[in-house]
Amino acid sequence: MAPKVTTIDPALSSNGPSVSSSFKNANEDYAKRLTLDLTLAQHRKLKLRAMDTGVPMAQILRDFIDGITD
């Protein structure tokens, strides 16, 4: 039996960048990436703060880190 060949309908494909491309091409302003494990409650708390303030979760964490005194 021959392998099934699938084609992508151009009408269904998006014109914008893919989610995975944002991970492959780091923003030039940020040289390091951080992976952080959170509990569901911690993630929910951070997400709700981000939604309430309109500030991305990553920016909330960056602002917190910037506020740490040496």
Sequence and secondary structure as in RCSB ss.txt:
>XXXX:A:sequence
MAPKVTTIDPALSSNGPSVSSSFKNANEDYAKRLTLDLTLAQHRKLKLRAMDTGVPMAQILRDFIDGITD
>XXXX:A:secstr
         TTTS SS  HHHHHHS  TT          HHHHHHHHHHHHHHT  HHHHHHHHHHT   
